[in-house]
Amino acid sequence: MKIVLLESLGISQELLDSYVKPLKEKGYEFAAYERNDDPAVQIEEAKDADILIIANMPLKAEVINACPNLKYIDVAFTGVDHVALDAAKAKGIKVSNASGYSTVAVAELTIAMMLDLLRRVPQVDAACRAGGTKAGLVGNELEGKTVALVGTGHIGHRVAELVHAFGAKVIAYNGFSHKADTELIKYLPMKEMMEQADIVSLHCPVTDKSKGLINKETLSYMKPTAFLINEARGPVVVSQDLADALNSGKIAGAGIDVFENEPPLDTNHPLLHSKNTIVTPHVAFATAESMAKRAVIVFDNIDAYLAGNQKNIIL
């Protein structure tokens, strides 16, 4: 049986070798490659694989269909919208993800974005470097604000705990499930939630319900003093609508870590040129600690699959 890793897991070679060694001792073949998004290259590298490991590189149906031995795809990522799941399902291929590895990392960067926007960190940094002062750049505190969450899974719930510790009120969108209110989170319809929010923070996967959810209409419900943060998935937001809202002053600012496509972005992307927007190249999940956690989950997934007890099941 052959296991193929199609992109780096962000850990040292020494650590990777420590996870691979027990598999090799059991007679499994292992091959590792650097990321290449060209399907032809992927097919050549993966054609003999029984198990594929990927992170967030696109895995198209043509690649899956070109791997006759493939039985299991181990996705070292939380979201799986970059994997052709229909093709995997049609071939009876099992799929797992690495849910939970980045909960702390994403939640902490979310808080950083909130504080940077509230305290106008990019602006005061630029003013200081230019010999200026805080004049006209006095910010605001997170304490006492209302933070609205779209998505209250592991990451969203951790964000709720953190902002609550700052003294903020937490509300959330009730359109994805029928979760009951808790002492921490009150669930509301979209319009009511957006109208009340000082900060809207997105933490949901891309689904038919969430794709394009943040658009011209839903953005129009927000206060002109409110901020939007997206560390979920790019297609949840209509980028041009958000850029228009920012540039026209309909909302006060945004922190964006994810886009319709993986960075590097086209330099003409509207959110790279919108007012009061902090942009990062999909780094929320990426810390040394989260990469180490992810590797543990990825190889635990393989061990469980080989033992007939699949974990973190997507398919």
Residue frames relative to the residue before (quaternion, step in Angstrom):
aa qw qx qy qz dx dy dz
M 1.0000 0.0000 0.0000 0.0000 0.00 0.00 0.00
K 0.2010 -0.8039 0.5546 0.0757 3.57 -0.91 0.95
I 0.1639 -0.7604 0.6256 0.0601 3.54 -0.97 1.01
V 0.0671 -0.8149 0.5757 -0.0037 3.58 -0.75 1.06
L 0.1941 -0.7498 0.6267 0.0857 3.52 -0.90 1.07
L 0.2176 -0.8366 0.4956 0.0844 3.58 -0.46 1.21
E 0.7975 0.0713 -0.0916 0.5921 3.61 1.21 0.01
S 0.6642 -0.5339 0.3565 0.3831 3.53 -1.22 0.54
L 0.3495 -0.7210 0.5605 0.2096 3.54 -1.16 0.66
G 0.5280 -0.6725 0.3901 0.3416 3.58 1.27 0.12
I 0.5929 0.5284 -0.3757 0.4776 3.55 1.20 0.53
S 0.6436 -0.5287 0.3800 0.4023 3.57 -1.23 0.30
Q 0.6172 -0.5361 0.4190 0.3951 3.55 -1.25 0.44
E 0.6198 0.5597 -0.3363 0.4353 3.57 1.04 -0.78
L 0.6813 0.4694 -0.2904 0.4808 3.57 0.93 -0.89
L 0.6221 0.5313 -0.3429 0.4616 3.57 0.99 -0.79
D 0.6513 0.5266 -0.3143 0.4469 3.58 0.90 -0.92
S 0.6410 0.5394 -0.3313 0.4341 3.58 1.04 -0.75
Y 0.6698 0.4704 -0.2969 0.4919 3.59 1.14 -0.60
V 0.6786 0.5050 -0.2884 0.4487 3.56 1.06 -0.77
K 0.5647 0.6550 -0.3770 0.3317 3.60 1.04 -0.79
P 0.6896 0.4660 -0.3209 0.4520 3.66 0.76 -0.86
L 0.6240 0.5334 -0.3415 0.4577 3.59 1.09 -0.64
K 0.6562 0.4978 -0.3099 0.4749 3.58 0.96 -0.84
E 0.6374 0.5378 -0.3271 0.4444 3.59 1.03 -0.77
K 0.6752 0.4605 -0.2833 0.5018 3.55 1.25 -0.50
G 0.6321 -0.5838 0.3111 0.4036 3.56 1.30 0.12
Y 0.5052 0.6426 -0.4349 0.3778 3.57 1.23 0.15
E 0.3646 -0.7031 0.5671 0.2260 3.56 -1.08 0.80
F 0.0817 -0.8008 0.5931 0.0177 3.58 -1.01 0.81
A 0.0103 0.7776 -0.6281 0.0273 3.55 -1.00 0.92
A 0.1182 -0.7974 0.5906 0.0371 3.57 -1.02 0.86
Y 0.0861 -0.7980 0.5964 0.0042 3.55 -1.04 0.89
E 0.5020 -0.5947 0.5225 0.3482 3.53 -1.30 0.30
R 0.6297 -0.5730 0.3738 0.3681 3.55 -1.11 0.65
N 0.1059 0.7409 -0.6592 0.0720 3.52 -1.09 0.87
D 0.3031 -0.8041 0.4891 0.1498 3.59 -0.53 1.17
D 0.4784 0.6533 -0.4443 0.3832 3.59 1.27 0.05
P 0.4328 -0.7254 0.4630 0.2683 3.64 -0.52 1.09
A 0.6153 0.5540 -0.3574 0.4321 3.61 1.04 -0.69
V 0.6526 0.4917 -0.3058 0.4886 3.57 1.03 -0.79
Q 0.6418 0.5286 -0.3223 0.4526 3.57 0.95 -0.85
I 0.6443 0.5239 -0.3242 0.4531 3.57 0.96 -0.85
E 0.6512 0.5144 -0.3172 0.4590 3.58 0.92 -0.86
E 0.7043 0.4661 -0.2666 0.4643 3.58 0.93 -0.86
A 0.7846 0.3746 -0.1631 0.4663 3.57 1.00 -0.85
K 0.4209 0.7754 -0.4284 0.1950 3.59 1.24 -0.29
D 0.7536 0.3644 -0.2136 0.5037 3.63 1.09 -0.61
A 0.4505 0.7378 -0.4184 0.2786 3.58 1.29 0.01
D 0.2901 -0.6953 0.6288 0.1924 3.51 -1.23 0.69
I 0.7705 0.1390 -0.0565 0.6195 3.55 1.17 -0.75
L 0.1307 -0.7757 0.6138 0.0665 3.55 -0.96 0.93
I 0.1318 -0.7474 0.6446 0.0919 3.55 -1.12 0.78
I 0.0778 0.7640 -0.6376 0.0608 3.57 -0.88 0.99
A 0.3577 -0.6781 0.5773 0.2809 3.57 -1.31 0.14
N 0.8089 -0.2304 0.1655 0.5150 3.61 -0.29 -1.19
M 0.3856 0.6991 -0.5099 0.3202 3.60 1.15 0.45
P 0.5344 -0.6242 0.4496 0.3502 3.62 -1.01 0.70
L 0.0809 -0.7653 0.6375 0.0364 3.54 -1.01 0.86
K 0.1788 -0.8428 0.5052 0.0500 3.53 -0.14 1.36
A 0.6862 -0.4938 0.3522 0.4016 3.52 -1.32 0.39
E 0.6324 0.5518 -0.3504 0.4158 3.60 0.96 -0.77
V 0.6403 0.5031 -0.3284 0.4785 3.58 1.10 -0.63
I 0.6545 0.5128 -0.3085 0.4620 3.57 0.88 -0.95
N 0.6958 0.4872 -0.2749 0.4506 3.57 0.90 -0.92
A 0.6712 0.4980 -0.2917 0.4652 3.58 1.21 -0.46
C 0.6406 0.4934 -0.3170 0.4957 3.59 1.30 0.08
P 0.2042 -0.8504 0.4698 0.1203 3.61 0.18 1.25
N 0.7087 0.4580 -0.2645 0.4670 3.61 1.14 -0.55
L 0.4788 0.7273 -0.4133 0.2664 3.56 1.26 -0.35
K 0.0606 -0.8192 0.5700 -0.0171 3.55 -0.82 1.09
Y 0.8137 0.1254 -0.0066 0.5676 3.58 1.14 -0.60
I 0.1093 -0.7647 0.6331 0.0500 3.56 -0.99 0.94
D 0.1565 -0.7867 0.5965 0.0283 3.54 -0.68 1.22
V 0.1322 -0.8293 0.5420 0.0302 3.57 -0.22 1.31
A 0.2437 -0.7866 0.5562 0.1117 3.56 -0.54 1.21
F 0.5809 0.5118 -0.3703 0.5134 3.51 0.79 1.13
T 0.5327 -0.6171 0.4605 0.3512 3.57 -1.23 0.28
G 0.7362 0.3630 -0.2065 0.5325 3.57 0.79 -1.04
V 0.1706 -0.7977 0.5724 0.0835 3.57 -1.12 0.65
D 0.3621 0.7579 -0.4812 0.2509 3.59 1.19 0.37
H 0.6086 0.5422 -0.3522 0.4600 3.60 1.27 -0.11
V 0.6339 0.4932 -0.3215 0.5016 3.58 1.31 0.01
A 0.4297 -0.6915 0.5195 0.2593 3.57 -0.97 0.89
L 0.1437 -0.8504 0.5025 0.0609 3.54 0.33 1.29
D 0.5916 0.5713 -0.3748 0.4280 3.60 1.06 -0.62
A 0.6582 0.4988 -0.3064 0.4734 3.56 1.00 -0.85
A 0.6423 0.5151 -0.3226 0.4670 3.58 0.98 -0.82
K 0.6603 0.5140 -0.3083 0.4524 3.57 0.91 -0.92
A 0.6518 0.5351 -0.3126 0.4371 3.56 0.97 -0.90
K 0.7319 0.3950 -0.2245 0.5078 3.58 1.11 -0.63
G 0.4997 -0.6794 0.4127 0.3442 3.58 1.27 0.06
I 0.3878 0.7264 -0.4757 0.3094 3.56 1.20 0.51
K 0.3742 -0.7237 0.5404 0.2104 3.56 -0.89 0.96
V 0.0986 -0.7884 0.6065 0.0311 3.57 -1.12 0.73
S 0.0296 -0.7684 0.6392 0.0141 3.56 -1.04 0.89
N 0.2515 -0.7387 0.5943 0.1947 3.56 -1.25 0.37
A 0.4905 -0.6477 0.4978 0.3035 3.55 -1.35 -0.09
S 0.0318 0.8524 -0.5198 0.0461 3.55 0.96 0.88
G 0.7842 0.3630 -0.2729 0.4228 3.53 -1.03 0.90
Y 0.5657 0.6408 -0.3947 0.3369 3.59 1.12 -0.49
S 0.7869 0.3512 -0.1621 0.4808 3.59 1.02 -0.80
T 0.2967 0.7983 -0.4909 0.1838 3.59 1.23 0.15
V 0.7071 0.4498 -0.2657 0.4765 3.57 0.78 -1.01
A 0.6590 0.5320 -0.3158 0.4278 3.58 0.87 -0.95
V 0.7010 0.4579 -0.2794 0.4699 3.60 0.81 -0.97
A 0.6502 0.5195 -0.3265 0.4481 3.58 0.92 -0.84
E 0.6744 0.4978 -0.3067 0.4509 3.58 0.93 -0.83
L 0.6578 0.4785 -0.3309 0.4784 3.61 0.97 -0.71
T 0.5683 0.5775 -0.3749 0.4504 3.58 1.15 -0.57
I 0.6621 0.4862 -0.2993 0.4855 3.57 0.91 -0.89
A 0.6283 0.5344 -0.3359 0.4547 3.58 0.99 -0.81
M 0.6415 0.5161 -0.3189 0.4695 3.58 0.97 -0.85
M 0.6440 0.5284 -0.3238 0.4485 3.56 0.90 -0.92
L 0.7052 0.4640 -0.2691 0.4637 3.56 0.81 -1.01
D 0.6320 0.5306 -0.3347 0.4549 3.60 1.00 -0.75
L 0.6731 0.4798 -0.2959 0.4787 3.57 1.00 -0.82
L 0.6767 0.5019 -0.3001 0.4473 3.57 0.86 -0.95
R 0.7666 0.3558 -0.1836 0.5021 3.58 0.92 -0.91
R 0.3998 -0.7608 0.4368 0.2657 3.58 1.37 0.19
V 0.0834 0.8609 -0.4964 0.0735 3.54 1.03 0.86
P 0.6603 0.4891 -0.3516 0.4484 3.68 0.79 -0.77
Q 0.6773 0.5013 -0.2979 0.4487 3.58 0.98 -0.83
V 0.6963 0.4507 -0.2989 0.4720 3.60 0.88 -0.84
D 0.5747 0.5601 -0.3741 0.4648 3.57 1.16 -0.53
A 0.6771 0.4856 -0.2917 0.4696 3.58 0.87 -0.95
A 0.6502 0.5197 -0.3200 0.4526 3.59 0.98 -0.84
C 0.6546 0.5174 -0.3115 0.4547 3.57 0.96 -0.88
R 0.6632 0.5078 -0.2966 0.4630 3.58 0.95 -0.88
A 0.7082 0.4417 -0.2482 0.4916 3.58 1.17 -0.64
G 0.5910 -0.5992 0.3578 0.4047 3.57 1.28 0.21
G 0.5063 0.6708 -0.4048 0.3603 3.57 1.25 0.35
T 0.4374 -0.6645 0.5414 0.2721 3.53 -1.36 -0.20
K 0.6962 -0.4509 0.3507 0.4347 3.56 -1.31 -0.28
A 0.3528 0.7722 -0.4786 0.2239 3.60 1.24 -0.08
G 0.8398 0.1190 -0.1324 0.5129 3.55 -0.73 1.12
L 0.7044 0.4628 -0.2446 0.4793 3.58 1.27 -0.01
V 0.3091 0.7474 -0.5292 0.2565 3.61 1.14 0.49
G 0.2863 -0.8102 0.4961 0.1246 3.56 -0.74 1.06
N 0.4911 -0.6345 0.5155 0.3009 3.53 -1.31 -0.49
E 0.4647 -0.6754 0.5069 0.2664 3.56 -1.31 0.36
L 0.5191 -0.6204 0.4912 0.3230 3.53 -1.23 0.52
E 0.5679 0.5961 -0.3837 0.4183 3.58 1.07 -0.63
G 0.8122 0.2588 -0.2098 0.4788 3.53 -0.93 0.96
K 0.5724 0.5907 -0.3841 0.4194 3.58 1.25 -0.16
T 0.3718 -0.6801 0.5793 0.2523 3.53 -1.36 0.27
V 0.1257 -0.7930 0.5955 0.0267 3.54 -0.66 1.20
A 0.1703 -0.7890 0.5867 0.0645 3.56 -0.77 1.09
L 0.1805 -0.7941 0.5767 0.0651 3.55 -0.87 1.00
V 0.1431 -0.7364 0.6547 0.0930 3.53 -1.03 0.87
G 0.7530 0.1746 -0.1855 0.6067 3.52 0.02 1.38
T 0.0581 0.8099 -0.5778 0.0827 3.57 -0.56 1.17
G 0.1988 0.7445 -0.5915 0.2373 3.53 0.75 1.16
H 0.8227 -0.2088 0.1441 0.5087 3.56 -1.16 -0.53
I 0.6983 0.4641 -0.2832 0.4655 3.59 0.85 -0.95
G 0.6647 0.5072 -0.3106 0.4522 3.57 0.83 -0.95
H 0.6628 0.5020 -0.3123 0.4595 3.57 0.96 -0.83
R 0.6370 0.5130 -0.3368 0.4665 3.59 1.03 -0.71
V 0.6122 0.5256 -0.3432 0.4807 3.59 1.06 -0.73
A 0.6274 0.5409 -0.3338 0.4498 3.58 0.97 -0.84
E 0.6571 0.5073 -0.3112 0.4626 3.58 0.93 -0.88
L 0.6846 0.4969 -0.2921 0.4462 3.57 0.90 -0.90
V 0.6971 0.4478 -0.3030 0.4710 3.61 0.82 -0.86
H 0.5809 0.5648 -0.3698 0.4548 3.56 1.15 -0.56
A 0.6363 0.5322 -0.3198 0.4579 3.58 1.06 -0.77
F 0.6479 0.4928 -0.3077 0.4926 3.58 1.20 -0.49
G 0.5572 -0.6180 0.3904 0.3939 3.58 1.24 -0.20
A 0.4778 0.6584 -0.4462 0.3731 3.58 1.18 0.49
K 0.4439 -0.6470 0.5519 0.2822 3.54 -1.29 0.49
V 0.2001 -0.7975 0.5614 0.0941 3.60 -0.98 0.82
I 0.0142 0.7512 -0.6594 0.0272 3.53 -0.95 1.02
A 0.1261 -0.8056 0.5763 0.0546 3.60 -1.20 0.36
Y 0.5820 -0.5863 0.4559 0.3313 3.52 -1.33 0.50
N 0.2813 -0.7974 0.5171 0.1331 3.57 -0.84 1.00
G 0.5055 0.7187 -0.3799 0.2892 3.59 1.26 0.09
F 0.6440 0.5378 -0.3291 0.4333 3.60 1.21 -0.15
S 0.8017 0.0129 0.0359 0.5965 3.59 1.08 -0.64
H 0.4952 -0.6443 0.4924 0.3118 3.53 -1.31 -0.12
K 0.1500 0.8128 -0.5448 0.1417 3.56 0.93 0.89
A 0.4089 -0.7056 0.5280 0.2369 3.53 -1.03 0.83
D 0.6020 -0.5398 0.4400 0.3907 3.55 -1.22 0.48
T 0.1475 -0.7570 0.6288 0.0989 3.53 -1.21 0.63
E 0.6918 -0.4288 0.3442 0.4680 3.57 -1.26 -0.07
L 0.6987 0.4780 -0.2539 0.4678 3.57 1.17 -0.58
I 0.8279 0.1625 -0.0128 0.5366 3.59 0.87 -1.00
K 0.1403 -0.7524 0.6385 0.0814 3.53 -1.06 0.89
Y 0.2820 -0.7871 0.5321 0.1336 3.59 -0.79 1.06
L 0.0370 -0.8089 0.5845 -0.0505 3.54 -0.97 1.00
P 0.5748 -0.5391 0.4617 0.4073 3.60 -1.24 0.26
M 0.7123 -0.4969 0.2929 0.4000 3.56 -1.21 0.56
K 0.7074 0.4741 -0.2973 0.4318 3.60 0.61 -1.06
E 0.6751 0.4957 -0.2940 0.4605 3.57 0.87 -0.95
M 0.6491 0.5216 -0.3124 0.4571 3.56 1.00 -0.85
M 0.6859 0.4900 -0.2879 0.4544 3.58 0.84 -0.98
E 0.6428 0.5356 -0.3230 0.4423 3.58 1.01 -0.75
Q 0.7133 0.4614 -0.2562 0.4611 3.58 1.03 -0.75
A 0.6257 0.6273 -0.3245 0.3312 3.57 1.13 -0.70
D 0.2874 -0.6919 0.6332 0.1942 3.50 -1.25 0.67
I 0.7632 0.0762 -0.0475 0.6398 3.55 1.24 -0.57
V 0.1308 -0.7525 0.6408 0.0775 3.57 -0.98 0.91
S 0.0486 -0.8149 0.5770 -0.0250 3.58 -0.69 1.12
L 0.2648 -0.8053 0.5207 0.1010 3.56 -0.68 1.17
H 0.0844 0.7992 -0.5857 0.1055 3.57 -0.85 1.04
C 0.4732 0.6725 -0.4294 0.3734 3.57 1.00 0.85
P 0.5113 -0.6145 0.4878 0.3508 3.61 -1.19 0.38
V 0.5340 -0.5748 0.4860 0.3850 3.57 -1.29 0.11
T 0.1284 0.7533 -0.6329 0.1248 3.53 -0.77 1.15
D 0.7013 -0.4183 0.3314 0.4726 3.57 -1.26 -0.03
K 0.6670 0.5056 -0.2998 0.4578 3.59 1.11 -0.66
S 0.7700 0.4013 -0.2014 0.4534 3.58 0.99 -0.77
K 0.5469 0.6318 -0.4120 0.3632 3.62 1.11 -0.49
G 0.8432 0.0854 -0.1024 0.5208 3.56 -0.74 1.10
L 0.3117 0.7882 -0.4845 0.2167 3.59 1.26 0.30
I 0.7206 0.3389 -0.2175 0.5644 3.57 1.05 -0.75
N 0.1866 0.7892 -0.5381 0.2298 3.51 -0.18 1.38
K 0.7935 -0.3121 0.2051 0.4804 3.56 -1.27 -0.10
E 0.6824 0.4935 -0.2948 0.4515 3.57 0.92 -0.93
T 0.7233 0.4355 -0.2749 0.4601 3.59 0.69 -1.02
L 0.6179 0.5315 -0.3488 0.4627 3.60 1.08 -0.62
S 0.6149 0.5726 -0.3487 0.4154 3.60 1.09 -0.64
Y 0.6047 0.5647 -0.3554 0.4350 3.60 1.21 -0.38
M 0.6150 0.6076 -0.3417 0.3685 3.60 1.16 -0.56
K 0.5642 -0.5744 0.4757 0.3543 3.54 -1.27 0.47
P 0.5400 -0.6171 0.4492 0.3548 3.62 -1.09 0.53
T 0.6624 0.4829 -0.2970 0.4896 3.59 1.28 -0.26
A 0.5677 0.6481 -0.3574 0.3604 3.60 1.28 -0.14
F 0.3031 -0.7373 0.5819 0.1612 3.53 -1.33 0.50
L 0.2144 -0.7453 0.6153 0.1413 3.54 -1.26 0.55
I 0.0791 -0.7770 0.6235 0.0351 3.57 -1.02 0.87
N 0.0520 -0.7941 0.6051 0.0206 3.56 -0.90 0.95
E 0.1316 0.7492 -0.6370 0.1254 3.53 -0.55 1.29
A 0.4387 0.6760 -0.4603 0.3726 3.54 1.21 0.64
R 0.6776 -0.3690 0.3204 0.5496 3.56 -0.11 -1.34
G 0.6253 -0.6108 0.3465 0.3403 3.56 -0.99 0.87
P 0.7098 0.4927 -0.2953 0.4077 3.63 0.76 -0.93
V 0.4736 0.6445 -0.4614 0.3839 3.62 1.23 -0.02
V 0.7446 0.3359 -0.1713 0.5509 3.58 1.19 -0.62
V 0.3294 -0.6730 0.6197 0.2335 3.55 -1.14 0.72
S 0.3714 -0.8018 0.4174 0.2120 3.56 -0.08 1.32
Q 0.6674 0.4976 -0.3200 0.4523 3.58 0.86 -0.86
D 0.6298 0.5257 -0.3368 0.4621 3.59 1.01 -0.75
L 0.6563 0.4948 -0.3124 0.4762 3.58 0.98 -0.81
A 0.6434 0.5154 -0.3262 0.4626 3.61 0.91 -0.85
D 0.6440 0.5180 -0.3220 0.4618 3.59 0.98 -0.81
A 0.6556 0.5084 -0.3112 0.4635 3.58 0.97 -0.86
L 0.6566 0.5039 -0.3046 0.4713 3.59 1.01 -0.78
N 0.7152 0.4709 -0.2631 0.4444 3.56 0.82 -0.98
S 0.7010 0.4391 -0.2635 0.4964 3.58 1.17 -0.54
G 0.5088 -0.6753 0.4025 0.3507 3.59 1.29 -0.06
K 0.3721 0.7349 -0.4917 0.2823 3.59 1.21 0.33
I 0.7469 0.0638 -0.1013 0.6540 3.56 1.28 -0.43
A 0.5929 -0.6618 0.3597 0.2847 3.55 -1.19 0.60
G 0.8000 -0.1785 0.1516 0.5524 3.61 1.05 -0.56
A 0.1703 -0.7830 0.5913 0.0909 3.53 -1.33 0.19
G 0.1761 -0.7255 0.6523 0.1311 3.51 -1.34 0.50
I 0.0153 -0.8405 0.5367 -0.0728 3.57 -0.41 1.24
D 0.0969 -0.8108 0.5770 0.0179 3.56 -0.72 1.12
V 0.7760 0.2773 -0.1366 0.5498 3.60 1.20 -0.40
F 0.1458 -0.7920 0.5925 0.0208 3.52 -1.12 0.80
E 0.7208 -0.4228 0.3050 0.4567 3.59 -1.29 0.06
N 0.7697 0.1749 -0.0870 0.6078 3.55 1.17 -0.69
E 0.5690 -0.5804 0.4506 0.3693 3.54 -1.23 0.42
P 0.5132 -0.6083 0.4958 0.3475 3.62 -1.04 0.69
P 0.4696 -0.0991 -0.8744 -0.0714 1.52 -2.34 0.97
L 0.3903 -0.7377 0.5178 0.1881 3.52 -1.08 0.88
D 0.5805 -0.4937 0.5015 0.4097 3.49 -1.36 0.27
T 0.4734 -0.7083 0.4426 0.2798 3.60 -0.74 1.01
N 0.6355 0.5121 -0.3340 0.4715 3.60 1.26 -0.15
H 0.3474 0.7452 -0.5095 0.2536 3.60 1.21 0.07
P 0.5357 -0.6892 0.3781 0.3082 3.62 -0.72 1.03
L 0.6849 0.4949 -0.3041 0.4399 3.59 1.02 -0.67
L 0.5722 0.5634 -0.3928 0.4482 3.58 1.24 -0.10
H 0.7594 0.3450 -0.1698 0.5248 3.56 1.28 -0.31
S 0.4992 0.6597 -0.4278 0.3640 3.60 1.25 0.18
K 0.6240 -0.5851 0.3859 0.3456 3.54 -1.22 0.62
N 0.8750 0.0400 -0.0315 0.4814 3.55 -1.22 0.69
T 0.4382 0.6725 -0.4650 0.3734 3.53 0.86 1.06
I 0.2011 -0.7406 0.6315 0.1105 3.53 -0.88 1.04
V 0.0413 -0.8065 0.5897 0.0025 3.59 -0.73 1.03
T 0.0351 -0.7695 0.6377 0.0075 3.54 -1.10 0.81
P 0.4920 -0.7252 0.4125 0.2489 3.62 -0.98 0.83
H 0.6997 -0.4707 0.2457 0.4780 3.56 0.66 1.21
V 0.3179 0.7644 -0.4867 0.2787 3.54 0.63 1.22
A 0.4132 0.7542 -0.4608 0.2193 3.61 1.20 -0.25
F 0.7141 0.4610 -0.2532 0.4620 3.59 0.96 -0.84
A 0.6880 0.5685 -0.2496 0.3758 3.54 1.20 -0.63
T 0.2630 0.6938 -0.6325 0.2224 3.53 -0.33 1.34
A 0.6448 -0.5036 0.3853 0.4269 3.57 -1.21 0.34
E 0.6598 0.5168 -0.3061 0.4515 3.56 1.00 -0.85
S 0.6827 0.4873 -0.3051 0.4511 3.60 0.89 -0.87
M 0.6187 0.5356 -0.3512 0.4551 3.60 1.05 -0.69
A 0.6435 0.5086 -0.3211 0.4733 3.58 1.01 -0.77
K 0.6411 0.5120 -0.3194 0.4741 3.59 0.97 -0.84
R 0.6494 0.5407 -0.3173 0.4304 3.56 0.96 -0.92
A 0.6474 0.5285 -0.3259 0.4420 3.58 0.92 -0.88
V 0.6160 0.5412 -0.3408 0.4598 3.57 1.02 -0.79
I 0.6812 0.4891 -0.2920 0.4599 3.59 0.86 -0.97
V 0.6443 0.5486 -0.3221 0.4245 3.58 0.91 -0.95
F 0.7441 0.3921 -0.2380 0.4857 3.58 0.80 -0.93
D 0.5589 0.5484 -0.3899 0.4845 3.59 1.20 -0.36
N 0.6121 0.5526 -0.3389 0.4530 3.56 1.06 -0.78
I 0.6708 0.4970 -0.2990 0.4622 3.56 0.91 -0.93
D 0.6461 0.5182 -0.3213 0.4592 3.57 0.91 -0.90
A 0.6704 0.4978 -0.2981 0.4625 3.57 0.94 -0.91
Y 0.6431 0.5182 -0.3247 0.4610 3.59 0.96 -0.84
L 0.6789 0.4949 -0.2940 0.4557 3.58 0.87 -0.94
A 0.6788 0.4654 -0.2759 0.4965 3.57 1.21 -0.55
G 0.5340 -0.6532 0.3921 0.3667 3.59 1.29 0.04
N 0.6515 0.4824 -0.3075 0.4984 3.56 1.22 0.44
Q 0.1161 -0.8587 0.4966 0.0514 3.57 0.67 1.17
K 0.1956 -0.7750 0.5950 0.0837 3.58 -1.05 0.91
N 0.8331 0.2244 -0.1465 0.4839 3.54 -1.37 0.22
I 0.1172 0.8736 -0.4639 0.0888 3.52 1.03 0.90
I 0.1408 -0.7352 0.6594 0.0692 3.51 -1.04 0.99
L 0.7639 -0.0024 0.0185 0.6451 3.56 1.04 -0.92
